[in-house]
């Protein structure tokens, strides 16, 4: 169940008026009743497009609003301050004032991402999701694989994003929206087609909503070893780019992970991007990320490898 936190009141407006309020163009909201409420107010854009009629729309103040495709519908857009409520007789000089009561709005502050939800009539209290995971609020998102499942600390939550989950993994939480389709595997799609399909799958999702649904301290799990080409790294970089957060492989410094386009394949042994120096002869050796030991190609001695956590 998605957790919620206390929220200010909200007011649903039709587009393009919700846009105009958040742009600071519309500072008067005409209502049939007065209100004693003062303070922060969330502005919600309703789903209806009936005011637009598919053509250009000009506000009473003379501004032309953007194309309908650039507007957001059915979402909370940001906050304003409801500073006063006056009868229209006191605001006749304002072209936006129609009354009979005029709610005066100021100081619009847009949200970083719209929060999609249904609106209501009058003032209402939305249920806001928890803040997005970030180091500032102590919440993180990681990636890992099934082979390292038992190494995940109890305070973190493994979330399977693979098409199949091995039986021995037990009752693990799943996020099917991030899983490749089973039909792709059955069709034995070429790798480039598989990756293109998966990027298209992510393009239809809202990364902010996915992060909120995952919740704090999620670990995205699939099969491939650390640093290998895997769709979990595509998800990680998709979240990083959209939300400006870091999504490392659990147990490894983020700097050790190549981009998914540069990651070695599952069975690739040569040309690996990870290099360690032999503790006996200082020769450079290429190893797989996470390997506990390495046999030096020069002196043939085996030495332990320590990875930065």
Secondary structure in CASP SS format (residue, H / E / C, confidence):
PFRMAT SS
TARGET T0000
AUTHOR 0000-0000-0000
METHOD secondary structure of the structure
MODEL  1
X C 1.00
X C 1.00
X C 1.00
X E 1.00
X E 1.00
X C 1.00
X C 1.00
X C 1.00
X E 1.00
X E 1.00
X E 1.00
X E 1.00
X E 1.00
X C 1.00
X C 1.00
X C 1.00
X H 1.00
X H 1.00
X H 1.00
X H 1.00
X H 1.00
X H 1.00
X C 1.00
X C 1.00
X C 1.00
X C 1.00
X C 1.00
X E 1.00
X E 1.00
X E 1.00
X E 1.00
X C 1.00
X C 1.00
X C 1.00
X C 1.00
X C 1.00
X C 1.00
X C 1.00
X E 1.00
X E 1.00
X E 1.00
X E 1.00
X E 1.00
X E 1.00
X E 1.00
X C 1.00
X C 1.00
X C 1.00
X C 1.00
X C 1.00
X C 1.00
X C 1.00
X C 1.00
X C 1.00
X C 1.00
X C 1.00
X C 1.00
X E 1.00
X C 1.00
X C 1.00
X C 1.00
X C 1.00
X C 1.00
X E 1.00
X C 1.00
X C 1.00
X C 1.00
X H 1.00
X H 1.00
X H 1.00
X C 1.00
X C 1.00
X C 1.00
X C 1.00
X E 1.00
X E 1.00
X E 1.00
X E 1.00
X E 1.00
X E 1.00
X E 1.00
X E 1.00
X E 1.00
X E 1.00
X E 1.00
X E 1.00
X E 1.00
X H 1.00
X H 1.00
X H 1.00
X C 1.00
X C 1.00
X C 1.00
X C 1.00
X C 1.00
X C 1.00
X C 1.00
X C 1.00
X C 1.00
X C 1.00
X E 1.00
X E 1.00
X E 1.00
X E 1.00
X E 1.00
X E 1.00
X E 1.00
X E 1.00
X E 1.00
X E 1.00
X E 1.00
X E 1.00
X E 1.00
X E 1.00
X E 1.00
X E 1.00
X C 1.00
X C 1.00
X C 1.00
X C 1.00
X C 1.00
X C 1.00
X E 1.00
X E 1.00
X E 1.00
X C 1.00
X C 1.00
X E 1.00
X E 1.00
X C 1.00
X C 1.00
X C 1.00
X C 1.00
X C 1.00
X H 1.00
X H 1.00
X H 1.00
X C 1.00
X C 1.00
X C 1.00
X E 1.00
X E 1.00
X E 1.00
X E 1.00
X E 1.00
X H 1.00
X H 1.00
X H 1.00
X H 1.00
X H 1.00
X H 1.00
X C 1.00
X C 1.00
X C 1.00
X C 1.00
X C 1.00
X E 1.00
X E 1.00
X E 1.00
X E 1.00
X C 1.00
X C 1.00
X C 1.00
X C 1.00
X C 1.00
X C 1.00
X H 1.00
X H 1.00
X H 1.00
X C 1.00
X C 1.00
X C 1.00
X E 1.00
X E 1.00
X C 1.00
X H 1.00
X H 1.00
X H 1.00
X C 1.00
X C 1.00
X C 1.00
X H 1.00
X H 1.00
X H 1.00
X H 1.00
X H 1.00
X C 1.00
X C 1.00
X C 1.00
X C 1.00
X H 1.00
X H 1.00
X H 1.00
X H 1.00
X H 1.00
X H 1.00
X H 1.00
X H 1.00
X H 1.00
X H 1.00
X H 1.00
X H 1.00
X H 1.00
X C 1.00
X C 1.00
X C 1.00
X H 1.00
X H 1.00
X H 1.00
X H 1.00
X H 1.00
X H 1.00
X H 1.00
X H 1.00
X C 1.00
X C 1.00
X C 1.00
X E 1.00
X E 1.00
X E 1.00
X E 1.00
X E 1.00
X C 1.00
X C 1.00
X C 1.00
X C 1.00
X C 1.00
X C 1.00
X C 1.00
X C 1.00
X H 1.00
X H 1.00
X H 1.00
X H 1.00
X H 1.00
X H 1.00
X H 1.00
X H 1.00
X H 1.00
X H 1.00
X H 1.00
X H 1.00
X H 1.00
X C 1.00
X C 1.00
X C 1.00
X C 1.00
X C 1.00
X E 1.00
X C 1.00
X C 1.00
X C 1.00
X C 1.00
X H 1.00
X H 1.00
X H 1.00
X C 1.00
X C 1.00
X C 1.00
X C 1.00
X C 1.00
X C 1.00
X C 1.00
X C 1.00
X C 1.00
X C 1.00
X C 1.00
X C 1.00
X C 1.00
X C 1.00
X C 1.00
X C 1.00
X C 1.00
X E 1.00
X E 1.00
X E 1.00
X E 1.00
X C 1.00
X C 1.00
X C 1.00
X C 1.00
X C 1.00
X C 1.00
X E 1.00
X E 1.00
X E 1.00
X E 1.00
X C 1.00
X C 1.00
X C 1.00
X C 1.00
X C 1.00
X E 1.00
X E 1.00
X E 1.00
X C 1.00
X C 1.00
X C 1.00
X C 1.00
X C 1.00
X C 1.00
X E 1.00
X E 1.00
X E 1.00
X C 1.00
X C 1.00
X C 1.00
X C 1.00
X C 1.00
END
